[in-house]
Amino acid sequence: MKKVIILFCAFLVSLSFANASSIFLSDYLEEGQTRVYETDGGVYVINLLSVSEVKQKAVFRLNDEMSKGIKLKDSYVFNDGSEVVLRELVINDAGEGNDEAYYYFYGTGKGVLPLSNVSMYAIEELCNFDGQCLNETKDDCCYDCGCDKDEECVNNRCVSKEEEETEDVETEEDVKEEIEEEGVEEKEGTSEEKEKRAAYAMLGIILFLIIVLVWFVIEKKRKLF
């Protein structure tokens, strides 16, 4: 069984290298704990919902999708193809801490939340990104609670369409300004280069005239002697 898991993990690692936005890692969670994994395209929020000592199973939630009970040394594939492999369970006695699950996680990069810079405070206190608006508000958790009619949820923040369009226009103007500034710099650079070339040409002419003059003087003296 260990060989199968090792081969499977090697396969997942190869997939993660093939896809730049995918991730593969080994980690652990305590029961009720949450972790955030960032990729190039967004984030994965993974939570260990429960651990069963009797059944030797664990239930995870990836973003807003809950897994079935995953048996020890078994795995679960989520809708986007991402996978959790349950490596080990640590059952602690009452008063000694929460039970723990050690796992491999392969994220395809397809089902990520379109977010960036998500803090653990935001997830634990403001928004758990489970698709349900429970004890949350649109101001802190529009991903779960949605926005008003004329607003859109961008990076978990309600933004009016006018504001978004204004930001787009400002971005376009900034780009145009940068291009214009670069054009001015290029023109200035071109004029400076022309001035340098003209100066070098003038210096060359002067040196040539000096050499001709010296040669003429030397030849004249030779004729005299």
GROMACS elastic network, one bead per residue, 0.5 to 0.9 nm:
[ bonds ]
;  ai    aj funct       b0    kb
    1     4     6  0.51194   500
    1     5     6  0.63873   500
    1     6     6  0.87051   500
    1    73     6  0.80327   500
    2     5     6  0.51188   500
    2     6     6  0.61292   500
    2     7     6  0.85892   500
    2    73     6  0.84283   500
    3     6     6  0.50473   500
    3     7     6  0.60895   500
    3     8     6  0.84144   500
    4     7     6  0.51677   500
    4     8     6  0.59916   500
    4     9     6  0.85368   500
    5     9     6  0.60270   500
    5    10     6  0.84859   500
    5    73     6  0.76402   500
    5    74     6  0.87093   500
    5    85     6  0.84933   500
    5    87     6  0.88585   500
    6     9     6  0.51284   500
    6    10     6  0.61329   500
    6    11     6  0.85914   500
    7    10     6  0.50150   500
    7    11     6  0.61857   500
    7    12     6  0.86998   500
    8    11     6  0.50209   500
    8    12     6  0.63271   500
    8    13     6  0.87040   500
    9    13     6  0.61267   500
    9    14     6  0.85857   500
    9    24     6  0.87001   500
    9    85     6  0.88101   500
    9   104     6  0.78573   500
    9   106     6  0.87884   500
   10    13     6  0.50276   500
   10    14     6  0.62447   500
   10    15     6  0.86802   500
   11    14     6  0.51418   500
   11    15     6  0.63352   500
   11    16     6  0.87739   500
   12    16     6  0.62170   500
   12    17     6  0.87444   500
   12    23     6  0.89819   500
   12    24     6  0.69280   500
   12   106     6  0.65308   500
   13    16     6  0.50589   500
   13    17     6  0.63839   500
   13    18     6  0.86921   500
   13    23     6  0.81759   500
   13    24     6  0.60794   500
   13    25     6  0.86085   500
   13   106     6  0.80744   500
   14    17     6  0.52090   500
   14    18     6  0.62853   500
   14    19     6  0.88536   500
   15    19     6  0.63153   500
   15    22     6  0.78223   500
   15    23     6  0.87790   500
   15    24     6  0.87105   500
   15   106     6  0.88829   500
   15   108     6  0.83306   500
   16    19     6  0.52559   500
   16    20     6  0.67647   500
   16    21     6  0.77575   500
   16    22     6  0.50446   500
   16    23     6  0.54194   500
   16    24     6  0.61177   500
   16   106     6  0.76112   500
   16   107     6  0.79960   500
   16   108     6  0.74083   500
   17    20     6  0.63032   500
   17    21     6  0.89874   500
   17    22     6  0.77125   500
   17    23     6  0.82619   500
   17    24     6  0.89953   500
   18    22     6  0.83324   500
   19    22     6  0.54508   500
   19    23     6  0.84012   500
   19   108     6  0.77344   500
   19   109     6  0.81712   500
   20    23     6  0.79708   500
   20    39     6  0.87577   500
   20    40     6  0.77717   500
   20   109     6  0.85080   500
   21    39     6  0.57989   500
   21    40     6  0.53162   500
   21    41     6  0.63220   500
   21    42     6  0.88686   500
   21   107     6  0.85799   500
   21   108     6  0.72381   500
   21   109     6  0.51562   500
   21   110     6  0.82615   500
   22    39     6  0.68889   500
   22    40     6  0.82545   500
   22    41     6  0.89655   500
   22   106     6  0.74254   500
   22   107     6  0.53589   500
   22   110     6  0.80426   500
   23    37     6  0.85921   500
   23    38     6  0.87709   500
   23    39     6  0.70913   500
   23   105     6  0.78525   500
   23   106     6  0.57463   500
   23   107     6  0.51284   500
   23   108     6  0.67867   500
   23   109     6  0.72708   500
   24   104     6  0.73503   500
   24   105     6  0.56755   500
   24   107     6  0.64208   500
   24   108     6  0.87708   500
   25   103     6  0.85510   500
   25   104     6  0.57853   500
   25   105     6  0.54452   500
   25   106     6  0.67082   500
   25   107     6  0.89295   500
   26   102     6  0.76111   500
   26   103     6  0.58790   500
   26   105     6  0.62848   500
   26   106     6  0.89809   500
   27   101     6  0.86062   500
   27   102     6  0.59224   500
   27   103     6  0.56908   500
   27   104     6  0.64421   500
   27   105     6  0.76966   500
   28   100     6  0.68921   500
   28   101     6  0.54856   500
   28   103     6  0.59183   500
   28   104     6  0.84767   500
   29    32     6  0.80224   500
   29    33     6  0.59138   500
   29    34     6  0.71303   500
   29    35     6  0.77542   500
   29    47     6  0.76870   500
   29    48     6  0.63032   500
   29    99     6  0.86044   500
   29   100     6  0.56633   500
   29   101     6  0.55099   500
   29   102     6  0.66683   500
   29   103     6  0.83721   500
   30    33     6  0.52790   500
   30    34     6  0.82852   500
   30    48     6  0.68145   500
   30    97     6  0.85466   500
   30    98     6  0.57902   500
   30    99     6  0.57396   500
   30   101     6  0.64541   500
   30   102     6  0.89517   500
   31    34     6  0.87723   500
   31    47     6  0.82315   500
   31    48     6  0.53127   500
   31    49     6  0.60900   500
   31    50     6  0.57173   500
   31    51     6  0.66028   500
   31    58     6  0.89817   500
   31    98     6  0.56979   500
   31    99     6  0.55787   500
   31   100     6  0.59564   500
   31   101     6  0.76230   500
   32    47     6  0.67068   500
   32    48     6  0.54090   500
   32    49     6  0.53177   500
   32    50     6  0.69297   500
   32    98     6  0.82496   500
   33    46     6  0.86309   500
   33    47     6  0.58395   500
   33    48     6  0.58818   500
   33    49     6  0.77561   500
   33   124     6  0.88584   500
   34    45     6  0.70004   500
   34    46     6  0.56874   500
   34    48     6  0.66465   500
   34    49     6  0.89538   500
   34   120     6  0.80308   500
   34   123     6  0.80282   500
   34   124     6  0.78456   500
   34   128     6  0.89616   500
   35    44     6  0.82568   500
   35    45     6  0.59237   500
   35    46     6  0.54566   500
   35    47     6  0.64739   500
   35   120     6  0.75976   500
   36    43     6  0.66620   500
   36    44     6  0.57130   500
   36    46     6  0.64399   500
   36    47     6  0.88907   500
   36   118     6  0.76555   500
   36   119     6  0.81972   500
   36   120     6  0.75183   500
   36   123     6  0.88568   500
   37    42     6  0.86606   500
   37    43     6  0.55350   500
   37    44     6  0.50827   500
   37    45     6  0.65102   500
   37    46     6  0.80312   500
   38    41     6  0.80174   500
   38    42     6  0.59630   500
   38    44     6  0.63698   500
   38    45     6  0.88042   500
   38   112     6  0.86743   500
   38   115     6  0.88879   500
   38   116     6  0.75929   500
   38   117     6  0.83309   500
   38   118     6  0.87100   500
   39    42     6  0.53090   500
   39    43     6  0.57676   500
   39    44     6  0.78710   500
   39   107     6  0.89123   500
   39   109     6  0.69873   500
   39   112     6  0.79980   500
   40    43     6  0.82792   500
   40   109     6  0.81363   500
   41   109     6  0.67907   500
   41   110     6  0.82989   500
   41   112     6  0.69146   500
   41   113     6  0.82337   500
   41   114     6  0.69667   500
   41   115     6  0.82978   500
   41   116     6  0.87723   500
   42   109     6  0.78556   500
   42   111     6  0.87657   500
   42   112     6  0.52338   500
   42   113     6  0.53658   500
   42   115     6  0.51684   500
   42   116     6  0.60698   500
   43    63     6  0.88029   500
   43   109     6  0.85386   500
   43   111     6  0.88151   500
   43   112     6  0.51497   500
   43   113     6  0.52124   500
   43   114     6  0.68428   500
   43   115     6  0.61182   500
   43   116     6  0.68212   500
   43   117     6  0.87709   500
   43   118     6  0.80250   500
   44    62     6  0.68795   500
   44    63     6  0.61484   500
   44   107     6  0.78593   500
   44   109     6  0.85771   500
   44   111     6  0.79548   500
   44   112     6  0.53766   500
   44   113     6  0.63419   500
   45    61     6  0.80205   500
   45    62     6  0.57924   500
   45    64     6  0.85203   500
   45   112     6  0.84585   500
   45   113     6  0.81247   500
   45   123     6  0.86514   500
   45   128     6  0.82101   500
   45   129     6  0.76597   500
   46    60     6  0.69509   500
   46    61     6  0.56279   500
   46    63     6  0.61566   500
   47    59     6  0.86410   500
   47    60     6  0.55726   500
   47    61     6  0.50961   500
   47    62     6  0.65593   500
   47    63     6  0.81760   500
   48    51     6  0.78656   500
   48    58     6  0.74096   500
   48    59     6  0.61924   500
   48    61     6  0.65231   500
   48   100     6  0.86520   500
   48   101     6  0.78025   500
   49    58     6  0.76272   500
   49    59     6  0.55039   500
   49    60     6  0.54425   500
   49    61     6  0.67249   500
   49    66     6  0.86896   500
   50    57     6  0.84055   500
   50    58     6  0.57113   500
   50    59     6  0.53123   500
   50    60     6  0.73469   500
   50    69     6  0.87750   500
   50    99     6  0.86502   500
   51    55     6  0.87513   500
   51    56     6  0.74154   500
   51    57     6  0.59317   500
   51    59     6  0.65887   500
   51    69     6  0.86464   500
   51    89     6  0.81164   500
   51    91     6  0.84121   500
   51    99     6  0.67277   500
   51   100     6  0.76622   500
   51   101     6  0.77086   500
   52    55     6  0.54448   500
   52    56     6  0.53912   500
   52    57     6  0.52104   500
   52    58     6  0.62306   500
   52    59     6  0.86939   500
   52    69     6  0.87040   500
   52    91     6  0.88268   500
   53    56     6  0.50057   500
   53    57     6  0.71436   500
   53    58     6  0.89374   500
   53    89     6  0.84266   500
   53    90     6  0.88981   500
   53    91     6  0.66445   500
   53    99     6  0.87964   500
   54    57     6  0.80582   500
   55    58     6  0.87858   500
   55    69     6  0.89401   500
   55    71     6  0.77004   500
   56    69     6  0.89975   500
   56    70     6  0.83367   500
   56    71     6  0.60448   500
   56    72     6  0.60551   500
   56    89     6  0.74163   500
   57    69     6  0.54358   500
   57    70     6  0.50815   500
   57    72     6  0.60600   500
   57    86     6  0.85057   500
   57    89     6  0.81827   500
   58    67     6  0.88825   500
   58    68     6  0.81927   500
   58    69     6  0.52861   500
   58    70     6  0.52108   500
   58    71     6  0.67937   500
   58    72     6  0.79743   500
   58    86     6  0.77981   500
   58    89     6  0.82301   500
   58   101     6  0.73005   500
   59    66     6  0.73519   500
   59    67     6  0.57989   500
   59    68     6  0.59741   500
   59    70     6  0.61707   500
   60    65     6  0.85430   500
   60    66     6  0.59564   500
   60    67     6  0.53973   500
   60    68     6  0.77092   500
   60    69     6  0.79419   500
   60    70     6  0.82475   500
   60    84     6  0.83981   500
   61    64     6  0.66439   500
   61    65     6  0.54761   500
   61    67     6  0.59406   500
   61   130     6  0.82462   500
   62    65     6  0.52774   500
   62    66     6  0.63102   500
   62    67     6  0.77252   500
   62    78     6  0.78337   500
   62    82     6  0.89122   500
   62   130     6  0.84913   500
   63    66     6  0.81883   500
   63   111     6  0.84872   500
   63   112     6  0.78032   500
   63   113     6  0.73401   500
   63   128     6  0.82452   500
   63   129     6  0.60270   500
   63   130     6  0.59377   500
   63   131     6  0.82622   500
   64   128     6  0.86997   500
   64   129     6  0.61628   500
   64   131     6  0.54560   500
   64   132     6  0.84284   500
   65    78     6  0.74488   500
   65    79     6  0.81273   500
   65   130     6  0.73049   500
   65   131     6  0.86708   500
   66    78     6  0.83768   500
   66   130     6  0.89948   500
   67    70     6  0.75285   500
   67    76     6  0.67414   500
   67    77     6  0.80933   500
   67    78     6  0.72173   500
   68    76     6  0.74816   500
   69    76     6  0.86000   500
   70    73     6  0.83819   500
   70    74     6  0.61391   500
   70    75     6  0.60908   500
   70    76     6  0.64600   500
   70    84     6  0.86403   500
   70    85     6  0.81256   500
   70    86     6  0.68272   500
   71    74     6  0.51462   500
   71    75     6  0.73394   500
   71    86     6  0.70043   500
   72    75     6  0.82521   500
   72    85     6  0.83920   500
   72    86     6  0.54852   500
   72    87     6  0.63378   500
   72    88     6  0.63854   500
   72    89     6  0.72616   500
   73    85     6  0.67203   500
   73    86     6  0.52773   500
   73    87     6  0.52545   500
   73    88     6  0.72320   500
   74    84     6  0.85384   500
   74    85     6  0.58157   500
   74    86     6  0.57603   500
   74    87     6  0.77638   500
   75    83     6  0.67842   500
   75    84     6  0.54260   500
   75    86     6  0.60299   500
   75    87     6  0.89866   500
   76    82     6  0.84356   500
   76    83     6  0.55964   500
   76    84     6  0.54885   500
   76    85     6  0.67194   500
   76    86     6  0.86271   500
   77    80     6  0.80620   500
   77    81     6  0.57645   500
   77    82     6  0.57417   500
   77    84     6  0.67864   500
   77    85     6  0.89911   500
   78    81     6  0.53544   500
   78    82     6  0.53186   500
   78    83     6  0.61054   500
   78    84     6  0.83904   500
   79    82     6  0.72214   500
   79   111     6  0.79723   500
   80    83     6  0.88900   500
   80   107     6  0.84521   500
   80   108     6  0.69744   500
   80   109     6  0.82159   500
   80   110     6  0.59168   500
   80   111     6  0.53240   500
   80   112     6  0.88643   500
   81   106     6  0.86666   500
   81   107     6  0.75512   500
   81   108     6  0.62217   500
   81   110     6  0.80087   500
   81   111     6  0.83530   500
   82   105     6  0.76322   500
   82   106     6  0.54968   500
   82   108     6  0.52517   500
   82   109     6  0.79756   500
   82   110     6  0.83338   500
   82   111     6  0.80076   500
   83   104     6  0.80741   500
   83   105     6  0.58739   500
   83   106     6  0.51669   500
   83   107     6  0.65994   500
   83   108     6  0.83914   500
   84   103     6  0.65708   500
   84   104     6  0.57183   500
   84   106     6  0.65422   500
   84   107     6  0.87153   500
   85   102     6  0.86417   500
   85   103     6  0.53652   500
   85   104     6  0.50014   500
   85   105     6  0.65211   500
   85   106     6  0.85584   500
   86    89     6  0.78660   500
   86   101     6  0.71125   500
   86   102     6  0.62739   500
   86   104     6  0.66964   500
   86   105     6  0.89453   500
   87   101     6  0.75657   500
   87   102     6  0.53911   500
   87   104     6  0.70127   500
   88   100     6  0.82873   500
   88   101     6  0.58713   500
   88   103     6  0.68684   500
   89    99     6  0.74932   500
   89   100     6  0.57726   500
   89   102     6  0.62863   500
   89   103     6  0.89452   500
   90    98     6  0.89658   500
   90    99     6  0.57026   500
   90   101     6  0.63319   500
   90   102     6  0.81302   500
   91    98     6  0.77593   500
   91   100     6  0.65852   500
   91   101     6  0.87851   500
   92    95     6  0.81527   500
   92    96     6  0.59496   500
   92    97     6  0.61990   500
   92    98     6  0.63503   500
   92    99     6  0.53528   500
   92   100     6  0.79681   500
   93    96     6  0.54957   500
   93    97     6  0.72856   500
   93    98     6  0.83101   500
   93    99     6  0.83553   500
   94    97     6  0.68627   500
   94    98     6  0.80194   500
   95    98     6  0.82897   500
   97   100     6  0.89438   500
  107   110     6  0.78798   500
  107   111     6  0.82036   500
  107   112     6  0.83964   500
  108   111     6  0.73459   500
  108   112     6  0.85460   500
  109   112     6  0.58236   500
  111   114     6  0.89813   500
  112   115     6  0.82284   500
  113   116     6  0.86378   500
  113   129     6  0.86248   500
  113   155     6  0.88881   500
  114   154     6  0.81555   500
  114   155     6  0.64694   500
  114   156     6  0.85452   500
  115   118     6  0.69802   500
  115   154     6  0.80257   500
  115   156     6  0.69813   500
  116   155     6  0.67890   500
  118   121     6  0.85125   500
  118   122     6  0.68824   500
  118   123     6  0.76445   500
  119   122     6  0.53141   500
  119   123     6  0.66580   500
  119   124     6  0.88243   500
  120   123     6  0.51190   500
  120   124     6  0.60006   500
  120   125     6  0.82554   500
  121   124     6  0.52180   500
  121   125     6  0.56320   500
  121   126     6  0.72946   500
  121   127     6  0.89207   500
  122   125     6  0.54301   500
  122   127     6  0.58280   500
  122   128     6  0.78378   500
  122   140     6  0.80259   500
  122   141     6  0.88590   500
  123   126     6  0.57497   500
  123   129     6  0.75251   500
  124   127     6  0.67799   500
  124   128     6  0.65608   500
  125   128     6  0.80155   500
  126   135     6  0.84841   500
  126   136     6  0.63704   500
  126   137     6  0.80584   500
  126   140     6  0.59700   500
  126   141     6  0.66749   500
  127   130     6  0.82809   500
  127   133     6  0.87656   500
  127   135     6  0.88486   500
  127   136     6  0.64190   500
  127   137     6  0.83699   500
  127   140     6  0.66583   500
  127   141     6  0.51278   500
  127   142     6  0.86009   500
  127   143     6  0.82098   500
  127   144     6  0.76111   500
  128   131     6  0.83188   500
  128   132     6  0.87815   500
  128   136     6  0.88373   500
  128   141     6  0.81366   500
  128   144     6  0.81836   500
  129   132     6  0.76123   500
  129   133     6  0.89329   500
  129   141     6  0.76610   500
  129   143     6  0.64347   500
  129   144     6  0.59564   500
  130   133     6  0.82689   500
  130   143     6  0.87000   500
  130   144     6  0.67723   500
  131   143     6  0.70912   500
  131   145     6  0.78516   500
  132   136     6  0.87401   500
  132   143     6  0.89433   500
  132   144     6  0.52928   500
  132   145     6  0.70385   500
  133   136     6  0.56190   500
  133   137     6  0.72708   500
  133   138     6  0.84984   500
  133   141     6  0.80231   500
  133   142     6  0.86905   500
  133   143     6  0.87654   500
  133   144     6  0.51062   500
  133   146     6  0.85327   500
  134   137     6  0.83001   500
  134   144     6  0.84242   500
  134   145     6  0.83723   500
  136   139     6  0.85179   500
  136   140     6  0.71286   500
  136   141     6  0.62135   500
  136   142     6  0.87146   500
  136   144     6  0.79086   500
  136   145     6  0.71664   500
  137   140     6  0.56130   500
  137   141     6  0.55520   500
  137   142     6  0.69725   500
  137   144     6  0.83698   500
  137   145     6  0.62326   500
  137   146     6  0.87204   500
  138   143     6  0.77144   500
  138   144     6  0.75788   500
  138   145     6  0.50584   500
  138   146     6  0.58832   500
  138   147     6  0.60195   500
  138   148     6  0.86663   500
  138   153     6  0.89449   500
  138   156     6  0.85597   500
  138   157     6  0.79085   500
  138   158     6  0.73002   500
  139   142     6  0.63414   500
  139   145     6  0.87337   500
  139   147     6  0.83145   500
  139   156     6  0.84399   500
  139   157     6  0.67224   500
  139   158     6  0.68432   500
  140   143     6  0.87441   500
  140   145     6  0.89549   500
  140   156     6  0.71544   500
  140   157     6  0.70126   500
  140   158     6  0.88318   500
  141   144     6  0.56951   500
  141   145     6  0.60223   500
  141   146     6  0.76435   500
  141   156     6  0.59705   500
  141   157     6  0.73483   500
  141   158     6  0.88997   500
  142   147     6  0.58580   500
  142   152     6  0.86765   500
  142   153     6  0.58785   500
  142   154     6  0.85256   500
  142   155     6  0.89399   500
  142   156     6  0.54098   500
  142   157     6  0.61959   500
  142   158     6  0.64372   500
  143   146     6  0.58258   500
  143   147     6  0.85406   500
  143   153     6  0.65860   500
  143   154     6  0.86033   500
  143   155     6  0.83627   500
  143   156     6  0.54947   500
  143   157     6  0.81316   500
  144   156     6  0.88339   500
  146   151     6  0.89379   500
  146   152     6  0.79741   500
  146   153     6  0.67939   500
  146   158     6  0.80305   500
  147   150     6  0.79835   500
  147   151     6  0.57117   500
  147   152     6  0.61551   500
  147   153     6  0.63716   500
  147   157     6  0.86220   500
  147   158     6  0.58285   500
  147   159     6  0.83547   500
  148   151     6  0.53296   500
  148   152     6  0.77325   500
  148   158     6  0.79977   500
  148   160     6  0.87084   500
  149   152     6  0.81243   500
  150   159     6  0.85928   500
  150   160     6  0.59455   500
  150   161     6  0.64024   500
  150   162     6  0.87215   500
  151   158     6  0.59452   500
  151   159     6  0.52733   500
  151   161     6  0.57429   500
  151   162     6  0.87374   500
  152   157     6  0.79752   500
  152   158     6  0.55060   500
  152   159     6  0.53237   500
  152   160     6  0.62389   500
  152   161     6  0.67723   500
  152   164     6  0.87581   500
  153   156     6  0.55772   500
  153   157     6  0.53363   500
  153   159     6  0.62561   500
  153   160     6  0.88401   500
  154   157     6  0.51986   500
  154   158     6  0.62607   500
  154   159     6  0.65130   500
  155   158     6  0.83874   500
  159   162     6  0.83358   500
  159   163     6  0.64837   500
  159   164     6  0.64719   500
  160   163     6  0.51359   500
  160   164     6  0.62254   500
  160   165     6  0.86307   500
  161   165     6  0.60789   500
  161   166     6  0.84853   500
  162   165     6  0.50598   500
  162   166     6  0.60518   500
  162   167     6  0.85649   500
  163   167     6  0.61322   500
  163   168     6  0.85707   500
  164   167     6  0.50700   500
  164   168     6  0.62256   500
  164   169     6  0.86652   500
  165   169     6  0.61582   500
  165   170     6  0.85590   500
  166   169     6  0.50167   500
  166   170     6  0.60635   500
  166   171     6  0.84668   500
  167   170     6  0.50153   500
  167   171     6  0.60651   500
  167   172     6  0.86106   500
  168   171     6  0.50232   500
  168   172     6  0.62322   500
  168   173     6  0.86300   500
  169   172     6  0.50414   500
  169   173     6  0.61273   500
  169   174     6  0.85305   500
  170   174     6  0.60389   500
  170   175     6  0.85578   500
  171   174     6  0.50328   500
  171   175     6  0.62358   500
  171   176     6  0.86603   500
  172   175     6  0.50913   500
  172   176     6  0.62243   500
  172   177     6  0.86445   500
  173   177     6  0.60930   500
  173   178     6  0.85415   500
  174   177     6  0.50542   500
  174   178     6  0.61525   500
  174   179     6  0.86204   500
  175   178     6  0.50823   500
  175   179     6  0.62052   500
  175   180     6  0.86121   500
  176   179     6  0.50613   500
  176   180     6  0.61030   500
  176   181     6  0.85150   500
  177   180     6  0.50252   500
  177   181     6  0.59945   500
  177   182     6  0.84414   500
  178   181     6  0.50507   500
  178   182     6  0.60628   500
  178   183     6  0.84814   500
  179   182     6  0.50459   500
  179   183     6  0.60792   500
  179   184     6  0.86678   500
  180   184     6  0.61862   500
  180   185     6  0.85594   500
  181   184     6  0.50590   500
  181   185     6  0.61342   500
  181   186     6  0.85057   500
  182   185     6  0.50050   500
  182   186     6  0.60467   500
  182   187     6  0.85696   500
  183   186     6  0.50060   500
  183   187     6  0.61721   500
  183   188     6  0.85815   500
  184   187     6  0.50430   500
  184   188     6  0.60882   500
  184   189     6  0.84136   500
  185   188     6  0.50230   500
  185   189     6  0.59468   500
  185   190     6  0.84550   500
  186   190     6  0.60363   500
  186   191     6  0.86676   500
  187   191     6  0.62320   500
  187   192     6  0.85631   500
  188   191     6  0.52149   500
  188   192     6  0.61555   500
  188   193     6  0.85750   500
  189   192     6  0.51197   500
  189   193     6  0.61587   500
  189   194     6  0.86825   500
  190   193     6  0.50816   500
  190   194     6  0.62478   500
  190   195     6  0.87343   500
  191   194     6  0.50330   500
  191   195     6  0.62597   500
  191   196     6  0.86689   500
  192   195     6  0.51247   500
  192   196     6  0.62497   500
  192   197     6  0.86755   500
  193   196     6  0.50630   500
  193   197     6  0.61588   500
  193   198     6  0.85968   500
  194   197     6  0.51054   500
  194   198     6  0.61489   500
  194   199     6  0.85981   500
  195   198     6  0.51013   500
  195   199     6  0.61644   500
  195   200     6  0.86322   500
  196   199     6  0.50657   500
  196   200     6  0.61427   500
  196   201     6  0.85524   500
  197   200     6  0.50819   500
  197   201     6  0.60911   500
  197   202     6  0.85872   500
  198   201     6  0.50479   500
  198   202     6  0.61580   500
  198   203     6  0.85829   500
  199   202     6  0.51150   500
  199   203     6  0.61395   500
  199   204     6  0.85767   500
  200   203     6  0.50372   500
  200   204     6  0.61237   500
  200   205     6  0.86953   500
  201   204     6  0.50455   500
  201   205     6  0.62873   500
  201   206     6  0.87102   500
  202   205     6  0.51337   500
  202   206     6  0.62640   500
  202   207     6  0.86718   500
  203   206     6  0.51251   500
  203   207     6  0.61867   500
  203   208     6  0.85822   500
  204   207     6  0.51401   500
  204   208     6  0.61232   500
  204   209     6  0.86590   500
  205   208     6  0.50320   500
  205   209     6  0.62014   500
  205   210     6  0.86281   500
  206   209     6  0.51444   500
  206   210     6  0.62001   500
  206   211     6  0.86599   500
  207   210     6  0.50636   500
  207   211     6  0.61842   500
  207   212     6  0.86361   500
  208   211     6  0.51317   500
  208   212     6  0.61900   500
  208   213     6  0.85923   500
  209   212     6  0.50460   500
  209   213     6  0.60652   500
  209   214     6  0.85775   500
  210   213     6  0.50573   500
  210   214     6  0.61390   500
  210   215     6  0.85458   500
  211   214     6  0.51523   500
  211   215     6  0.61121   500
  211   216     6  0.85633   500
  212   215     6  0.50877   500
  212   216     6  0.60940   500
  212   217     6  0.86882   500
  213   216     6  0.50472   500
  213   217     6  0.62527   500
  213   218     6  0.86764   500
  214   217     6  0.51899   500
  214   218     6  0.62245   500
  214   219     6  0.86466   500
  215   218     6  0.51676   500
  215   219     6  0.61575   500
  215   220     6  0.86032   500
  216   219     6  0.52044   500
  216   220     6  0.61625   500
  216   221     6  0.87647   500
  217   220     6  0.51144   500
  217   221     6  0.63337   500
  217   222     6  0.87408   500
  218   221     6  0.52667   500
  218   222     6  0.63330   500
  218   223     6  0.89059   500
  219   222     6  0.50914   500
  219   223     6  0.64572   500
  219   224     6  0.88633   500
  220   223     6  0.53024   500
  220   224     6  0.65208   500
  221   224     6  0.50853   500
  221   225     6  0.64890   500
  222   225     6  0.52943   500
